[in-house]
């Protein structure tokens, strides 16, 4: 009897897991998925930061930079500053995805069509606000990732993200926690709009092309790859400026950074580190969005069994 009941429930549970339901998901799902993703993306993020902060005339390619780090510090060197990366995911990752999901849910409750401009606007606002919460850990992350590339006498030697914040406050005051804040907010806004909004658009398009409403893993994978291409290209200029500002202990304006980069490199600086940014953002976007979808899938299964 129990076995026949199990058989009858299985197709229903499977359908509920794959077909989107009208549910409000826990808002911490975004932070959880982001933390899982950072374990995949952190080495690529570190290489990108090293390439973006390297001095003029000493630039190296992505592979060469990665191999140099491994040769000097071992494989563990690729995970330097991981605690700050995790903290960034907890603060920035949670808040931006939670806000975006909340806005989408609110629009659905008002029967408002989720058009591309509306999705982009909601995602941009979510990313902008999320960056306010995530900037302190972002600064620590950039500094810790780049620390080993500095001369020994110039290294900050932060042990972990809490130690980084403590030293920043002691040596530079509270102003250190908002270095590059506004460029980071605008960068995060454009990146989130081009990442989350384009993911939803691509997913909807792929479902339409496949004539299905099911949440298939292949659709999630394909949509996240396309979204990462868009996000990397759109956010690249602000990403370079943000990295330069956060890595410096001196007060510099965005205009000064742009003038310096343009004078020394021309407009090529706009896409400096694009390849590692994409290689990083690809796995990060894929891992975050696929894990987020899996969180939702399991949640739908649990809810379907409750009813």
C-alpha positions in Angstrom: 0.0 0.0 0.0 2.8 2.3 1.0 4.7 1.4 -2.2 1.7 2.2 -4.4 1.3 5.6 -2.7 4.9 6.3 -3.3 4.5 5.5 -7.0 1.5 7.8 -7.3 3.4 10.7 -5.7 6.6 10.4 -7.7 5.3 11.8 -11.0 3.6 14.6 -9.2 6.7 15.5 -7.3 8.8 15.3 -10.5 6.4 17.6 -12.4 6.4 20.1 -9.5 10.2 20.1 -9.5 10.4 20.9 -13.1 7.3 23.1 -13.7 7.5 26.6 -12.2 4.9 27.2 -9.4 3.5 30.4 -8.1 5.7 30.4 -4.9 7.5 33.0 -2.9 11.0 31.5 -2.3 13.2 32.2 0.8 15.3 35.3 0.1 18.5 33.7 1.4 18.6 31.4 -1.5 20.6 34.0 -3.5 23.3 34.3 -0.8 23.6 30.5 -0.4 23.9 30.0 -4.2 26.5 32.9 -4.4 28.6 31.3 -1.6 28.7 28.0 -3.4 29.6 29.8 -6.7 32.5 31.7 -5.2 34.3 28.4 -4.5 34.4 28.0 -8.3 35.0 31.6 -9.4 37.5 32.9 -6.8 40.7 31.8 -8.6 39.5 33.5 -11.8 38.5 36.6 -9.9 42.0 36.8 -8.3 43.7 36.4 -11.7 41.5 39.2 -13.1 42.3 41.5 -10.2 46.1 40.9 -10.7 45.8 41.7 -14.4 43.8 44.8 -13.8 46.2 46.2 -11.2 49.5 45.3 -12.8 51.8 48.3 -13.6 52.2 49.6 -17.1 54.7 47.7 -19.2 54.5 44.5 -17.1 51.3 43.0 -18.4 50.9 39.3 -18.6 48.2 37.1 -20.1 45.6 35.2 -18.2 47.3 31.8 -18.3 50.8 33.2 -17.6 49.4 35.2 -14.6 47.7 32.1 -13.2 50.8 29.9 -13.7 53.0 32.6 -12.1 50.8 32.6 -9.0 50.9 28.8 -8.7 54.6 28.8 -9.1 55.2 31.4 -6.5 52.5 30.4 -3.9 51.2 27.0 -4.9 47.6 26.2 -5.8 46.4 27.7 -2.5 47.6 31.1 -3.8 44.6 31.1 -6.1 42.3 31.2 -3.1 44.0 34.1 -1.2 41.3 36.3 0.2 38.6 33.7 0.0 37.1 34.8 3.3 36.4 38.2 1.8 35.0 36.6 -1.2 32.6 34.6 0.9 31.6 37.7 2.9 31.0 39.5 -0.3 28.6 36.7 -1.4 26.8 36.8 2.0 26.3 40.6 1.8 26.2 41.6 -1.8 25.0 38.3 -3.3 22.1 37.9 -0.8 20.8 41.4 -1.0 20.9 41.9 -4.7 19.2 38.6 -5.6 16.7 38.9 -2.7 15.7 42.4 -3.9 15.4 41.4 -7.5 13.2 38.4 -6.6 11.1 40.5 -4.3 10.5 43.1 -7.0 9.6 40.4 -9.5 7.2 38.8 -7.0 5.6 42.2 -6.3 5.1 42.8 -10.1 3.5 39.4 -10.5 1.1 40.1 -7.7 0.0 43.3 -9.4 -0.3 41.4 -12.7 2.3 43.6 -14.2 4.0 42.1 -17.3 7.7 41.4 -16.8 9.0 43.3 -19.9 12.7 43.5 -20.7 13.0 47.2 -19.6 11.2 46.5 -16.4 13.4 43.4 -15.6 16.5 45.5 -16.4 15.4 48.4 -14.2 14.6 46.1 -11.3 17.9 44.2 -11.6 19.9 47.5 -11.9 18.3 48.9 -8.7 18.9 45.6 -6.9 22.6 45.5 -7.9 23.1 49.2 -7.0 21.6 48.7 -3.5 23.3 45.4 -3.0 26.7 47.0 -3.7 26.2 49.4 -0.8 26.1 46.5 1.5 28.8 44.6 -0.3 31.5 47.3 -0.9 33.4 46.9 2.4 33.9 43.2 1.8 34.6 43.9 -1.9 37.4 46.3 -0.9 38.9 43.7 1.4 38.6 41.1 -1.4 40.4 43.2 -4.0 43.2 44.1 -1.6 43.7 40.6 -0.3 43.7 39.2 -3.8 46.3 41.7 -5.0 48.5 41.7 -1.9 50.9 39.0 -2.9 51.8 40.8 -6.1 53.1 43.9 -4.2 56.6 44.4 -2.9 57.1 42.8 0.5 57.3 46.2 2.2 54.1 47.4 0.7 52.0 44.3 1.5 49.1 44.7 3.9 49.2 41.1 5.1 45.5 40.8 6.0 44.8 37.4 7.7 41.1 37.4 6.9 38.2 39.7 6.1 37.7 40.8 9.7 41.4 41.5 10.1 41.3 43.5 6.9 38.4 45.6 8.2 40.1 46.1 11.5 43.4 47.3 9.9 41.5 49.5 7.4 39.7 51.2 10.2 42.8 51.7 12.3 45.1 52.9 9.6 42.7 54.8 7.2 39.6 55.5 9.2 36.0 54.9 8.1 36.6 56.5 4.7 38.4 53.4 3.7 35.2 51.4 3.7 33.6 53.6 0.9 36.6 53.7 -1.5 35.1 53.3 -5.0 31.6 53.0 -3.5 29.8 54.8 -6.3 31.7 53.3 -9.2 31.1 49.9 -7.6 27.4 50.7 -7.2 27.0 51.7 -10.8 29.1 48.8 -12.0 27.1 46.4 -9.9 23.9 47.9 -11.2 24.8 47.5 -14.8 26.3 44.1 -14.2 23.2 42.8 -12.3 20.9 44.2 -15.0 22.9 42.6 -17.7 23.3 39.3 -15.7 20.0 38.6 -13.9 17.7 40.4 -16.3 19.3 38.9 -19.4 19.3 35.5 -17.8 15.5 35.7 -17.3 15.1 37.0 -20.9 17.3 34.3 -22.4 15.6 31.6 -20.3 12.2 32.7 -21.4 13.4 32.8 -25.1 14.9 29.3 -24.9 11.7 27.9 -23.3 9.7 29.5 -26.1 12.1 28.0 -28.7 11.9 24.6 -27.1 8.1 24.9 -26.7 8.2 24.0 -23.0 7.6 25.6 -19.7 9.7 23.1 -17.8 12.8 24.3 -15.9 15.3 22.1 -17.7 19.0 22.2 -16.6 20.2 22.6 -20.2 18.1 25.8 -20.4 19.5 27.1 -17.2 23.1 26.4 -18.4 22.6 27.9 -21.8 20.8 31.0 -20.5 23.5 31.6 -17.8 26.3 31.3 -20.4 24.6 33.9 -22.6 24.0 36.2 -19.6 27.6 36.0 -18.6 28.7 37.2 -22.1 26.4 40.2 -21.9 27.3 41.0 -18.3 31.1 40.8 -18.8 31.0 43.2 -21.8 28.7 45.7 -20.2 30.4 45.9 -16.9 34.1 45.7 -18.0 34.9 49.5 -18.0 33.4 50.1 -14.5 35.1 46.9 -13.3 38.6 48.2 -14.2 37.9 51.6 -12.6 36.5 49.9 -9.4 39.5 47.7 -9.1 41.9 50.6 -9.4 40.1 52.7 -6.8 39.7 49.9 -4.3 43.3 48.7 -4.5 44.7 52.2 -3.9 45.1 53.7 -0.4 45.2 57.2 -2.0 42.2 59.2 -2.7 41.6 59.3 -6.5 38.6 60.4 -8.5 37.0 58.3 -11.3 38.0 61.0 -13.8 41.7 60.8 -12.7 41.6 57.1 -13.1 40.1 57.3 -16.5 42.6 60.0 -17.6 45.5 58.0 -16.4 44.4 54.8 -18.0 43.5 56.5 -21.3 46.8 58.4 -21.4 48.9 55.2 -20.8 46.9 52.7 -22.8 44.4 54.4 -25.0 40.9 53.0 -25.0 42.2 49.4 -24.7 41.9 49.7 -20.9 38.1 49.4 -21.3 38.5 45.7 -21.9 41.6 45.1 -19.8 41.1 41.8 -18.1 38.0 41.0 -20.2 39.1 37.4 -20.8 39.7 36.5 -17.1 36.5 38.5 -16.3 34.5 36.3 -18.6 36.3 33.1 -17.5 35.5 34.1 -14.0 32.0 35.5 -14.6 31.0 32.5 -16.7 31.6 29.9 -14.0 30.3 32.3 -11.3 27.2 33.2 -13.3 26.5 29.5 -14.2 27.2 28.3 -10.7 25.1 31.0 -9.0 22.1 30.8 -11.3 22.1 27.0 -11.6 22.5 26.5 -7.9 19.7 29.1 -7.3 17.5 27.2 -9.7 18.3 24.0 -7.8 17.4 25.6 -4.5 14.1 26.6 -6.0 13.6 23.1 -7.4 14.1 21.4 -4.1 11.8 23.9 -2.4 9.1 23.2 -5.0 9.4 19.5 -4.3 9.1 20.1 -0.6 6.1 22.3 -1.0 4.4 19.9 -3.4 4.7 17.1 -0.9 3.2 19.2 1.8 0.1 19.7 -0.2 
